């Protein structure tokens, strides 16, 4: 059996990403993707078992570079407020980028009619915010935050960070943001989070 080529896989993801953004998930076909990449549908299915799986791979490719960098900022050696501020600014910068906004709109439109939402959750947010939960658990053990369920704590942090800007950007009410605006939003979110979870 021929070994799968990482370069070939990446070419498929890049081609699929372009097609999904051109015509949407529903109108994109594996046949068109294989034609653009060059090769047969059988070869394409050797890399991705379904269009859902391929779509999830394209979403993760857009998200992982920037978001994984954000998660690496969760360093326990720095003051907690400073760490959360740096993390939050980087996270929001990635989430509010045009590429991520377009991708997120497409995911929402697609999830109700496919397995995309479940697959994406398992390989994306659950894994990434699991890293945040692990970091927050370590701060609880050091007494910097009160003891509680760490994954729920992470979801609350995410909700606070996204509360002011993500929805208005998604809906086109706000078309762009500035670093200063993101920093101010993050500061308010981190302040609310620390007030809620500071030790009793």
TIRO-2110 file (N, C-alpha, C; in Angstrom, 1 decimal):
// TIRO-2110
0.9, -1.2, 0.0, N, 1, A
0.0, 0.0, 0.0, CA, 1, A
0.9, 1.2, 0.0, C, 1, A
0.6, 2.2, -0.9, N, 2, A
1.4, 3.4, -1.0, CA, 2, A
1.2, 4.3, 0.2, C, 2, A
2.3, 4.8, 0.7, N, 3, A
2.3, 5.7, 1.9, CA, 3, A
1.7, 7.0, 1.5, C, 3, A
0.8, 7.5, 2.3, N, 4, A
0.2, 8.8, 2.0, CA, 4, A
1.2, 9.9, 2.1, C, 4, A
1.2, 10.9, 1.2, N, 5, A
2.1, 12.0, 1.2, CA, 5, A
1.5, 13.2, 1.9, C, 5, A
2.2, 13.7, 2.9, N, 6, A
1.8, 14.9, 3.6, CA, 6, A
1.6, 16.1, 2.7, C, 6, A
2.5, 16.2, 1.7, N, 7, A
2.4, 17.3, 0.8, CA, 7, A
1.1, 17.2, 0.0, C, 7, A
0.8, 15.9, -0.4, N, 8, A
-0.5, 15.7, -1.2, CA, 8, A
-1.7, 16.0, -0.3, C, 8, A
-1.6, 15.6, 0.9, N, 9, A
-2.8, 15.9, 1.8, CA, 9, A
-2.9, 17.4, 2.0, C, 9, A
-1.9, 18.1, 2.1, N, 10, A
-1.9, 19.6, 2.3, CA, 10, A
-2.5, 20.2, 1.0, C, 10, A
-2.1, 19.7, -0.1, N, 11, A
-2.6, 20.2, -1.4, CA, 11, A
-4.1, 20.0, -1.5, C, 11, A
-4.6, 18.9, -1.0, N, 12, A
-6.0, 18.6, -1.0, CA, 12, A
-6.8, 19.6, -0.1, C, 12, A
-6.2, 19.8, 1.1, N, 13, A
-6.9, 20.7, 2.0, CA, 13, A
-6.9, 22.1, 1.4, C, 13, A
-5.8, 22.6, 0.8, N, 14, A
-5.8, 23.9, 0.3, CA, 14, A
-6.8, 24.1, -0.9, C, 14, A
-6.9, 23.1, -1.7, N, 15, A
-7.8, 23.1, -2.8, CA, 15, A
-9.3, 23.1, -2.3, C, 15, A
-9.5, 22.2, -1.4, N, 16, A
-10.9, 22.1, -0.8, CA, 16, A
-11.3, 23.4, -0.1, C, 16, A
-10.3, 24.0, 0.6, N, 17, A
-10.6, 25.3, 1.3, CA, 17, A
-11.1, 26.3, 0.3, C, 17, A
-10.4, 26.4, -0.8, N, 18, A
-10.7, 27.4, -1.8, CA, 18, A
-12.1, 27.1, -2.4, C, 18, A
-12.4, 25.8, -2.7, N, 19, A
-13.7, 25.5, -3.3, CA, 19, A
-14.8, 25.7, -2.3, C, 19, A
-14.6, 25.3, -1.0, N, 20, A
-15.7, 25.5, 0.0, CA, 20, A
-16.0, 27.0, 0.1, C, 20, A
-15.0, 27.9, 0.0, N, 21, A
-15.3, 29.3, 0.1, CA, 21, A
-15.9, 29.9, -1.1, C, 21, A
-15.6, 29.3, -2.3, N, 22, A
-16.2, 29.7, -3.5, CA, 22, A
-17.7, 29.4, -3.6, C, 22, A
-18.0, 28.1, -3.3, N, 23, A
-19.4, 27.6, -3.6, CA, 23, A
-20.1, 27.2, -2.4, C, 23, A
-19.5, 27.1, -1.2, N, 24, A
-20.1, 26.6, 0.0, CA, 24, A
-20.0, 25.1, 0.1, C, 24, A
-20.3, 24.6, 1.3, N, 25, A
-20.1, 23.2, 1.6, CA, 25, A
-21.1, 22.4, 0.8, C, 25, A
-22.3, 22.8, 0.7, N, 26, A
-23.4, 22.0, 0.1, CA, 26, A
-23.1, 21.8, -1.4, C, 26, A
-22.6, 22.8, -2.1, N, 27, A
-22.4, 22.8, -3.5, CA, 27, A
-21.0, 22.2, -3.9, C, 27, A
-20.1, 22.1, -3.0, N, 28, A
-18.8, 21.5, -3.3, CA, 28, A
-18.9, 20.0, -3.4, C, 28, A
-18.2, 19.4, -4.3, N, 29, A
-18.2, 17.9, -4.4, CA, 29, A
-16.8, 17.4, -4.4, C, 29, A
-16.8, 16.1, -3.9, N, 30, A
-15.5, 15.5, -3.9, CA, 30, A
-14.9, 15.3, -5.3, C, 30, A
-15.8, 15.1, -6.3, N, 31, A
-15.4, 15.0, -7.7, CA, 31, A
-14.7, 16.2, -8.2, C, 31, A
-15.2, 17.4, -7.8, N, 32, A
-14.6, 18.7, -8.2, CA, 32, A
-13.3, 18.9, -7.5, C, 32, A
-13.2, 18.5, -6.3, N, 33, A
-12.0, 18.7, -5.5, CA, 33, A
-10.9, 17.8, -6.1, C, 33, A
-11.3, 16.5, -6.4, N, 34, A
-10.3, 15.6, -7.0, CA, 34, A
-9.8, 16.1, -8.4, C, 34, A
-10.7, 16.7, -9.1, N, 35, A
-10.4, 17.2, -10.5, CA, 35, A
-9.4, 18.3, -10.4, C, 35, A
-9.7, 19.2, -9.4, N, 36, A
-8.8, 20.4, -9.2, CA, 36, A
-7.4, 20.0, -8.7, C, 36, A
-7.4, 19.0, -7.8, N, 37, A
-6.1, 18.5, -7.3, CA, 37, A
-5.3, 17.7, -8.3, C, 37, A
-6.1, 17.0, -9.1, N, 38, A
-5.5, 16.1, -10.1, CA, 38, A
-5.4, 14.7, -9.5, C, 38, A
-6.1, 13.8, -10.1, N, 39, A
-6.2, 12.4, -9.6, CA, 39, A
-7.6, 11.9, -9.5, C, 39, A
-7.8, 10.8, -9.0, N, 40, A
-9.1, 10.1, -8.9, CA, 40, A
-9.8, 10.4, -7.6, C, 40, A
-11.1, 10.2, -7.6, N, 41, A
-11.8, 10.3, -6.3, CA, 41, A
-11.4, 9.2, -5.3, C, 41, A
-11.0, 8.1, -5.9, N, 42, A
-10.5, 7.0, -5.0, CA, 42, A
-9.3, 7.4, -4.2, C, 42, A
-8.4, 8.2, -4.9, N, 43, A
-7.2, 8.7, -4.2, CA, 43, A
-7.6, 9.7, -3.1, C, 43, A
-8.6, 10.5, -3.4, N, 44, A
-9.0, 11.5, -2.5, CA, 44, A
-9.6, 10.8, -1.2, C, 44, A
-10.4, 9.8, -1.5, N, 45, A
-11.0, 9.1, -0.4, CA, 45, A
-10.0, 8.3, 0.4, C, 45, A
-8.8, 8.1, -0.1, N, 46, A
-7.7, 7.4, 0.6, CA, 46, A
-7.2, 8.3, 1.7, C, 46, A
-7.4, 9.7, 1.5, N, 47, A
-6.9, 10.6, 2.5, CA, 47, A
-8.1, 11.0, 3.4, C, 47, A
-9.3, 11.2, 2.9, N, 48, A
-10.4, 11.7, 3.7, CA, 48, A
-11.6, 10.8, 3.3, C, 48, A
-12.2, 10.2, 4.4, N, 49, A
-13.3, 9.2, 4.1, CA, 49, A
-14.6, 9.8, 3.7, C, 49, A
-14.8, 11.1, 3.9, N, 50, A
-16.0, 11.8, 3.5, CA, 50, A
-15.8, 13.3, 3.3, C, 50, A
-16.7, 13.9, 2.7, N, 51, A
-16.7, 15.4, 2.5, CA, 51, A
-16.7, 16.1, 3.9, C, 51, A
-17.5, 15.5, 4.8, N, 52, A
-17.5, 16.1, 6.1, CA, 52, A
-16.1, 16.1, 6.8, C, 52, A
-15.4, 15.0, 6.7, N, 53, A
-14.1, 14.9, 7.3, CA, 53, A
-13.1, 15.9, 6.6, C, 53, A
-13.2, 16.0, 5.3, N, 54, A
-12.4, 16.9, 4.6, CA, 54, A
-12.7, 18.4, 5.0, C, 54, A
-13.9, 18.7, 5.1, N, 55, A
-14.3, 20.0, 5.5, CA, 55, A
-13.8, 20.4, 6.9, C, 55, A
-13.9, 19.4, 7.8, N, 56, A
-13.4, 19.7, 9.1, CA, 56, A
-11.9, 19.9, 9.1, C, 56, A
-11.2, 19.1, 8.2, N, 57, A
-9.7, 19.3, 8.1, CA, 57, A
-9.4, 20.7, 7.6, C, 57, A
-10.2, 21.3, 6.7, N, 58, A
-10.0, 22.6, 6.2, CA, 58, A
-10.2, 23.7, 7.3, C, 58, A
-11.2, 23.4, 8.1, N, 59, A
-11.5, 24.4, 9.2, CA, 59, A
-10.4, 24.4, 10.2, C, 59, A
-9.9, 23.2, 10.5, N, 60, A
-8.8, 23.1, 11.5, CA, 60, A
-7.5, 23.7, 11.0, C, 60, A
-7.3, 23.6, 9.6, N, 61, A
-6.1, 24.2, 9.0, CA, 61, A
-6.2, 25.7, 9.2, C, 61, A
-7.4, 26.3, 9.0, N, 62, A
-7.5, 27.7, 9.2, CA, 62, A
-7.3, 28.2, 10.6, C, 62, A
-7.8, 27.3, 11.5, N, 63, A
-7.8, 27.7, 12.9, CA, 63, A
-6.5, 27.4, 13.7, C, 63, A
-6.0, 26.2, 13.4, N, 64, A
-5.0, 25.7, 14.3, CA, 64, A
-3.7, 26.5, 14.5, C, 64, A
-3.2, 27.1, 13.3, N, 65, A
-2.0, 27.8, 13.4, CA, 65, A
-2.0, 28.9, 14.5, C, 65, A
-3.0, 29.8, 14.3, N, 66, A
-3.1, 30.9, 15.2, CA, 66, A
-3.6, 30.5, 16.6, C, 66, A
-4.6, 29.7, 16.7, N, 67, A
-5.1, 29.3, 18.0, CA, 67, A
-4.2, 28.5, 18.8, C, 67, A
-3.4, 27.6, 18.2, N, 68, A
-2.5, 26.8, 18.9, CA, 68, A
-1.4, 27.7, 19.5, C, 68, A
-1.0, 28.7, 18.8, N, 69, A
-0.1, 29.7, 19.3, CA, 69, A
-0.6, 30.4, 20.5, C, 69, A
-1.9, 30.7, 20.5, N, 70, A
-2.6, 31.3, 21.6, CA, 70, A
-2.5, 30.4, 22.9, C, 70, A
-2.8, 29.1, 22.6, N, 71, A
-2.8, 28.2, 23.8, CA, 71, A
-1.4, 28.0, 24.4, C, 71, A
-0.4, 28.2, 23.6, N, 72, A
1.0, 28.1, 24.1, CA, 72, A
1.4, 29.3, 25.0, C, 72, A
0.5, 30.3, 25.0, N, 73, A
0.8, 31.5, 25.9, CA, 73, A
0.4, 31.2, 27.3, C, 73, A
-0.3, 30.1, 27.6, N, 74, A
-0.7, 29.8, 28.9, CA, 74, A
0.4, 29.3, 29.7, C, 74, A
1.2, 30.2, 30.2, N, 75, A
2.4, 29.8, 31.0, CA, 75, A
2.2, 30.1, 32.5, C, 75, A
2.4, 29.1, 33.3, N, 76, A
2.1, 29.3, 34.8, CA, 76, A
3.2, 30.1, 35.5, C, 76, A
4.3, 30.5, 34.8, N, 77, A
5.3, 31.2, 35.5, CA, 77, A
5.1, 32.7, 35.5, C, 77, A
4.1, 33.2, 34.8, N, 78, A
3.8, 34.6, 34.7, CA, 78, A
2.5, 34.9, 35.6, C, 78, A
2.3, 36.2, 36.0, N, 79, A
1.1, 36.5, 36.7, CA, 79, A
-0.2, 36.1, 35.9, C, 79, A
-1.2, 35.6, 36.6, N, 80, A
-2.3, 35.1, 36.0, CA, 80, A
-3.1, 36.1, 35.1, C, 80, A
-3.3, 37.3, 35.6, N, 81, A
-3.9, 38.3, 34.8, CA, 81, A
-3.2, 38.6, 33.5, C, 81, A
-1.9, 38.7, 33.6, N, 82, A
-1.1, 39.0, 32.4, CA, 82, A
-1.2, 37.8, 31.4, C, 82, A
-1.1, 36.6, 31.9, N, 83, A
-1.3, 35.5, 31.0, CA, 83, A
-2.6, 35.5, 30.3, C, 83, A
-3.7, 35.7, 31.0, N, 84, A
-5.0, 35.7, 30.5, CA, 84, A
-5.2, 36.8, 29.5, C, 84, A
-4.6, 38.0, 29.8, N, 85, A
-4.7, 39.1, 28.9, CA, 85, A
-4.0, 38.8, 27.6, C, 85, A
-2.8, 38.3, 27.6, N, 86, A
-2.1, 37.9, 26.4, CA, 86, A
-2.8, 36.9, 25.6, C, 86, A
-3.3, 35.8, 26.3, N, 87, A
-4.0, 34.8, 25.6, CA, 87, A
-5.3, 35.3, 25.0, C, 87, A
-6.0, 36.1, 25.7, N, 88, A
-7.3, 36.6, 25.2, CA, 88, A
-7.1, 37.5, 24.0, C, 88, A
-6.1, 38.3, 24.0, N, 89, A
-5.9, 39.2, 22.9, CA, 89, A
-5.5, 38.4, 21.6, C, 89, A
-4.7, 37.4, 21.8, N, 90, A
-4.3, 36.6, 20.7, CA, 90, A
-5.4, 35.8, 20.2, C, 90, A
-6.2, 35.2, 21.1, N, 91, A
-7.4, 34.4, 20.7, CA, 91, A
-8.4, 35.2, 19.9, C, 91, A
-8.7, 36.4, 20.4, N, 92, A
-9.7, 37.2, 19.7, CA, 92, A
-9.2, 37.7, 18.3, C, 92, A
-7.9, 38.0, 18.3, N, 93, A
-7.3, 38.4, 17.0, CA, 93, A
-7.5, 37.4, 15.9, C, 93, A
-7.3, 36.1, 16.3, N, 94, A
-7.5, 35.0, 15.4, CA, 94, A
-8.9, 34.8, 15.1, C, 94, A
-9.8, 34.8, 16.1, N, 95, A
-11.2, 34.5, 15.9, CA, 95, A
-11.9, 35.6, 15.1, C, 95, A
-11.4, 36.8, 15.1, N, 96, A
-12.0, 37.9, 14.4, CA, 96, A
-11.4, 38.2, 13.0, C, 96, A
-10.5, 37.4, 12.7, N, 97, A
-9.8, 37.5, 11.3, CA, 97, A
-10.9, 37.2, 10.2, C, 97, A
-10.8, 37.8, 9.1, N, 98, A
-11.7, 37.6, 8.0, CA, 98, A
-11.8, 36.1, 7.6, C, 98, A
-10.7, 35.4, 7.6, N, 99, A
-10.7, 34.0, 7.2, CA, 99, A
-11.5, 33.2, 8.3, C, 99, A
-11.3, 33.5, 9.6, N, 100, A
-12.0, 32.7, 10.6, CA, 100, A
-13.5, 33.1, 10.6, C, 100, A
-13.8, 34.3, 10.4, N, 101, A
-15.2, 34.7, 10.4, CA, 101, A
-15.9, 34.0, 9.2, C, 101, A
-15.3, 34.0, 8.1, N, 102, A
-16.0, 33.3, 6.9, CA, 102, A
-16.1, 31.8, 7.2, C, 102, A
-15.1, 31.2, 7.8, N, 103, A
-15.1, 29.8, 8.1, CA, 103, A
-16.2, 29.5, 9.1, C, 103, A
-16.3, 30.3, 10.1, N, 104, A
-17.2, 30.1, 11.2, CA, 104, A
-18.7, 30.2, 10.7, C, 104, A
-18.9, 31.1, 9.8, N, 105, A
-20.3, 31.3, 9.2, CA, 105, A
-20.6, 30.0, 8.4, C, 105, A
-19.7, 29.5, 7.7, N, 106, A
-19.9, 28.3, 6.9, CA, 106, A
-20.1, 27.1, 7.8, C, 106, A
-19.4, 27.0, 8.9, N, 107, A
-19.6, 25.8, 9.8, CA, 107, A
-21.0, 25.9, 10.4, C, 107, A
-21.4, 27.1, 10.8, N, 108, A
-22.8, 27.2, 11.4, CA, 108, A
-23.8, 26.8, 10.4, C, 108, A
-23.7, 27.2, 9.2, N, 109, A
-24.7, 26.9, 8.2, CA, 109, A
-24.7, 25.4, 7.8, C, 109, A
-23.6, 24.8, 8.0, N, 110, A
-23.4, 23.4, 7.6, CA, 110, A
-23.8, 22.4, 8.7, C, 110, A
-23.5, 22.7, 10.0, N, 111, A
-23.6, 21.8, 11.1, CA, 111, A
-24.9, 21.1, 11.3, C, 111, A
-26.0, 21.8, 11.0, N, 112, A
-27.3, 21.2, 11.3, CA, 112, A
-27.7, 20.1, 10.3, C, 112, A
-27.0, 20.1, 9.2, N, 113, A
-27.3, 19.1, 8.1, CA, 113, A
-26.3, 18.0, 7.9, C, 113, A
-25.3, 18.0, 8.8, N, 114, A
-24.2, 17.0, 8.6, CA, 114, A
-23.5, 16.7, 9.9, C, 114, A
-22.5, 15.9, 9.9, N, 115, A
-21.8, 15.5, 11.1, CA, 115, A
-20.6, 16.5, 11.4, C, 115, A
-20.6, 17.5, 10.6, N, 116, A
-19.5, 18.5, 10.7, CA, 116, A
-19.3, 19.1, 12.1, C, 116, A
-20.4, 19.5, 12.7, N, 117, A
-20.3, 20.1, 14.0, CA, 117, A
-19.7, 19.2, 15.0, C, 117, A
-20.2, 18.0, 15.1, N, 118, A
-19.7, 17.0, 16.1, CA, 118, A
-18.2, 16.7, 15.8, C, 118, A
-17.8, 16.5, 14.6, N, 119, A
-16.4, 16.2, 14.3, CA, 119, A
-15.5, 17.4, 14.6, C, 119, A
-16.0, 18.6, 14.3, N, 120, A
-15.2, 19.8, 14.5, CA, 120, A
-15.0, 20.0, 16.0, C, 120, A
-16.1, 19.8, 16.8, N, 121, A
-16.0, 20.0, 18.2, CA, 121, A
-15.0, 19.1, 18.8, C, 121, A
-15.0, 17.8, 18.5, N, 122, A
-14.1, 16.8, 19.0, CA, 122, A
-12.7, 17.1, 18.7, C, 122, A
-12.4, 17.6, 17.5, N, 123, A
-11.0, 17.8, 17.1, CA, 123, A
-10.5, 19.2, 17.3, C, 123, A
-11.5, 20.2, 17.5, N, 124, A
-11.1, 21.6, 17.6, CA, 124, A
-11.3, 22.1, 19.0, C, 124, A
-12.5, 22.7, 19.3, N, 125, A
-12.7, 23.4, 20.5, CA, 125, A
-12.5, 22.5, 21.8, C, 125, A
-13.0, 21.3, 21.7, N, 126, A
-12.9, 20.4, 22.9, CA, 126, A
-11.4, 20.2, 23.2, C, 126, A
-10.6, 20.0, 22.2, N, 127, A
-9.1, 19.8, 22.4, CA, 127, A
-8.4, 21.1, 22.9, C, 127, A
-8.7, 22.2, 22.2, N, 128, A
-8.0, 23.4, 22.5, CA, 128, A
-8.4, 24.0, 23.9, C, 128, A
-9.7, 24.0, 24.1, N, 129, A
-10.2, 24.5, 25.4, CA, 129, A
-9.9, 23.5, 26.6, C, 129, A
-9.7, 22.3, 26.2, N, 130, A
-9.2, 21.3, 27.2, CA, 130, A
-7.8, 21.7, 27.7, C, 130, A
-7.0, 22.3, 26.8, N, 131, A
-5.7, 22.8, 27.2, CA, 131, A
-5.9, 24.0, 28.2, C, 131, A
-6.9, 24.9, 27.9, N, 132, A
-7.1, 26.0, 28.8, CA, 132, A
-7.6, 25.5, 30.1, C, 132, A
-8.5, 24.5, 30.1, N, 133, A
-9.0, 23.9, 31.4, CA, 133, A
-7.9, 23.3, 32.2, C, 133, A
-6.9, 22.7, 31.5, N, 134, A
-5.8, 22.1, 32.3, CA, 134, A
-4.9, 23.2, 32.9, C, 134, A
-4.8, 24.3, 32.2, N, 135, A
-4.0, 25.5, 32.7, CA, 135, A
-4.8, 26.0, 33.9, C, 135, A
-6.1, 26.2, 33.8, N, 136, A
-6.9, 26.8, 34.9, CA, 136, A
-6.9, 25.9, 36.1, C, 136, A
-6.9, 24.6, 35.9, N, 137, A
-6.8, 23.6, 37.0, CA, 137, A
-5.5, 23.8, 37.8, C, 137, A
-4.4, 24.0, 37.0, N, 138, A
-3.2, 24.2, 37.7, CA, 138, A
-3.2, 25.5, 38.6, C, 138, A
-3.9, 26.5, 38.1, N, 139, A
-4.0, 27.8, 38.9, CA, 139, A
-4.9, 27.5, 40.1, C, 139, A
-5.9, 26.7, 40.0, N, 140, A
-6.7, 26.4, 41.1, CA, 140, A
-5.9, 25.6, 42.2, C, 140, A
-5.0, 24.7, 41.8, N, 141, A
-4.2, 24.0, 42.7, CA, 141, A
-3.2, 24.9, 43.4, C, 141, A
-2.8, 26.0, 42.7, N, 142, A
-1.9, 26.9, 43.4, CA, 142, A
-2.7, 27.9, 44.2, C, 142, A
-4.0, 27.9, 44.2, N, 143, A
-4.8, 28.8, 45.0, CA, 143, A
-5.0, 30.1, 44.4, C, 143, A
-4.7, 30.3, 43.1, N, 144, A
-5.0, 31.6, 42.4, CA, 144, A
-6.4, 31.7, 42.0, C, 144, A
-7.1, 30.6, 41.8, N, 145, A
-8.5, 30.6, 41.5, CA, 145, A
-9.2, 29.6, 42.4, C, 145, A
-10.5, 29.8, 42.7, N, 146, A
-11.2, 28.9, 43.6, CA, 146, A
-11.4, 27.6, 42.9, C, 146, A
-11.5, 26.5, 43.7, N, 147, A
-11.7, 25.2, 43.1, CA, 147, A
-13.1, 25.0, 42.5, C, 147, A
-13.1, 24.6, 41.3, N, 148, A
-14.4, 24.3, 40.6, CA, 148, A
-14.1, 23.4, 39.4, C, 148, A
-15.1, 23.1, 38.6, N, 149, A
-14.9, 22.3, 37.5, CA, 149, A
-14.2, 23.0, 36.4, C, 149, A
-13.0, 22.6, 36.0, N, 150, A
-12.1, 23.4, 35.2, CA, 150, A
-12.6, 23.6, 33.8, C, 150, A
-13.2, 22.6, 33.2, N, 151, A
-13.7, 22.8, 31.8, CA, 151, A
-14.8, 23.8, 31.8, C, 151, A
-15.7, 23.8, 32.8, N, 152, A
-16.8, 24.8, 32.8, CA, 152, A
-16.2, 26.2, 33.0, C, 152, A
-15.1, 26.3, 33.8, N, 153, A
-14.4, 27.5, 34.0, CA, 153, A
-13.8, 28.0, 32.7, C, 153, A
-13.3, 27.1, 31.9, N, 154, A
-12.7, 27.5, 30.6, CA, 154, A
-13.8, 28.0, 29.7, C, 154, A
-15.0, 27.3, 29.7, N, 155, A
-16.1, 27.8, 28.8, CA, 155, A
-16.5, 29.2, 29.2, C, 155, A
-16.5, 29.5, 30.5, N, 156, A
-16.9, 30.8, 30.9, CA, 156, A
-16.0, 31.9, 30.4, C, 156, A
-14.7, 31.5, 30.5, N, 157, A
-13.7, 32.4, 30.0, CA, 157, A
-13.9, 32.7, 28.5, C, 157, A
-14.1, 31.6, 27.8, N, 158, A
-14.4, 31.8, 26.3, CA, 158, A
-15.6, 32.7, 26.1, C, 158, A
-16.6, 32.4, 26.8, N, 159, A
-17.9, 33.2, 26.6, CA, 159, A
-17.6, 34.7, 26.9, C, 159, A
-16.9, 35.0, 27.9, N, 160, A
-16.6, 36.4, 28.2, CA, 160, A
-15.7, 37.0, 27.2, C, 160, A
-14.7, 36.3, 26.7, N, 161, A
-13.8, 36.9, 25.7, CA, 161, A
-14.6, 37.2, 24.4, C, 161, A
-15.6, 36.3, 24.0, N, 162, A
-16.3, 36.5, 22.8, CA, 162, A
-17.5, 37.4, 22.8, C, 162, A
-17.9, 37.7, 24.1, N, 163, A
-19.2, 38.3, 24.2, CA, 163, A
-19.4, 39.7, 23.5, C, 163, A
-18.4, 40.5, 23.4, N, 164, A
-18.6, 41.9, 22.9, CA, 164, A
-18.4, 41.9, 21.4, C, 164, A
-17.6, 41.1, 20.8, N, 165, A
-17.2, 41.4, 19.4, CA, 165, A
-17.6, 40.2, 18.4, C, 165, A
-17.6, 39.0, 18.9, N, 166, A
-17.7, 37.9, 17.9, CA, 166, A
-19.0, 37.9, 17.2, C, 166, A
-20.1, 38.1, 17.9, N, 167, A
-21.4, 38.0, 17.3, CA, 167, A
-21.7, 39.2, 16.3, C, 167, A
-21.3, 40.4, 16.8, N, 168, A
-21.5, 41.5, 15.9, CA, 168, A
-20.6, 41.5, 14.6, C, 168, A
-19.5, 40.8, 14.7, N, 169, A
-18.7, 40.6, 13.5, CA, 169, A
-19.3, 39.5, 12.7, C, 169, A
-19.8, 38.5, 13.3, N, 170, A
-20.4, 37.4, 12.5, CA, 170, A
-21.6, 37.9, 11.7, C, 170, A
-22.4, 38.8, 12.3, N, 171, A
-23.6, 39.3, 11.7, CA, 171, A
-23.3, 40.5, 10.8, C, 171, A
-22.1, 40.9, 10.7, N, 172, A
-21.7, 42.1, 9.8, CA, 172, A
-22.1, 43.4, 10.4, C, 172, A
-22.5, 43.5, 11.7, N, 173, A
-22.8, 44.8, 12.3, CA, 173, A
-21.5, 45.6, 12.4, C, 173, A
-20.4, 44.9, 12.7, N, 174, A
-19.1, 45.5, 12.8, CA, 174, A
-18.2, 44.9, 11.8, C, 174, A
-17.5, 45.7, 11.0, N, 175, A
-16.7, 45.1, 9.9, CA, 175, A
-15.3, 44.9, 10.3, C, 175, A
-14.7, 45.6, 11.2, N, 176, A
-13.3, 45.5, 11.6, CA, 176, A
-13.1, 45.9, 13.0, C, 176, A
-12.0, 45.5, 13.6, N, 177, A
-11.6, 45.9, 14.9, CA, 177, A
-10.2, 46.3, 14.9, C, 177, A
-9.8, 47.0, 16.0, N, 178, A
-8.4, 47.4, 16.1, CA, 178, A
-7.7, 46.7, 17.3, C, 178, A
-6.4, 46.6, 17.3, N, 179, A
-5.7, 46.0, 18.5, CA, 179, A
-6.1, 46.7, 19.8, C, 179, A
-6.3, 48.0, 19.8, N, 180, A
-6.7, 48.7, 21.0, CA, 180, A
-8.1, 48.2, 21.5, C, 180, A
-9.0, 48.0, 20.5, N, 181, A
-10.3, 47.6, 20.9, CA, 181, A
-10.3, 46.2, 21.4, C, 181, A
-9.5, 45.3, 20.8, N, 182, A
-9.4, 43.9, 21.3, CA, 182, A
-8.8, 43.9, 22.7, C, 182, A
-7.8, 44.7, 22.9, N, 183, A
-7.1, 44.8, 24.2, CA, 183, A
-8.1, 45.2, 25.3, C, 183, A
-8.9, 46.2, 25.0, N, 184, A
-9.9, 46.7, 26.0, CA, 184, A
-11.0, 45.7, 26.3, C, 184, A
-11.5, 45.0, 25.2, N, 185, A
-12.5, 44.0, 25.4, CA, 185, A
-11.9, 42.8, 26.2, C, 185, A
-10.7, 42.5, 25.9, N, 186, A
-10.0, 41.4, 26.7, CA, 186, A
-9.9, 41.8, 28.1, C, 186, A
-9.5, 43.0, 28.4, N, 187, A
-9.3, 43.4, 29.8, CA, 187, A
-10.6, 43.3, 30.6, C, 187, A
-11.7, 43.8, 30.0, N, 188, A
-13.0, 43.7, 30.7, CA, 188, A
-13.4, 42.2, 30.9, C, 188, A
-13.1, 41.4, 29.9, N, 189, A
-13.5, 39.9, 30.1, CA, 189, A
-12.6, 39.3, 31.2, C, 189, A
-11.3, 39.6, 31.2, N, 190, A
-10.4, 39.0, 32.2, CA, 190, A
-10.8, 39.5, 33.6, C, 190, A
-11.1, 40.8, 33.6, N, 191, A
-11.5, 41.3, 34.9, CA, 191, A
-12.8, 40.6, 35.5, C, 191, A
-13.8, 40.5, 34.6, N, 192, A
-15.0, 39.8, 35.0, CA, 192, A
-14.7, 38.3, 35.4, C, 192, A
-13.9, 37.7, 34.7, N, 193, A
-13.6, 36.3, 34.9, CA, 193, A
-12.9, 36.1, 36.3, C, 193, A
-11.9, 37.0, 36.6, N, 194, A
-11.2, 36.9, 37.8, CA, 194, A
-12.0, 37.3, 39.0, C, 194, A
-12.9, 38.2, 38.8, N, 195, A
-13.9, 38.6, 39.9, CA, 195, A
-14.8, 37.4, 40.2, C, 195, A
-15.2, 36.6, 39.2, N, 196, A
-16.1, 35.5, 39.4, CA, 196, A
-15.4, 34.3, 40.0, C, 196, A
-14.1, 34.1, 39.7, N, 197, A
-13.4, 32.9, 40.1, CA, 197, A
-12.3, 33.1, 41.1, C, 197, A
-12.2, 34.3, 41.6, N, 198, A
-11.1, 34.5, 42.6, CA, 198, A
-11.4, 33.7, 43.8, C, 198, A
-10.4, 33.3, 44.6, N, 199, A
-10.7, 32.4, 45.8, CA, 199, A
-11.6, 33.1, 46.8, C, 199, A
-12.5, 32.2, 47.4, N, 200, A
-13.5, 32.7, 48.4, CA, 200, A
-12.7, 33.3, 49.6, C, 200, A
END
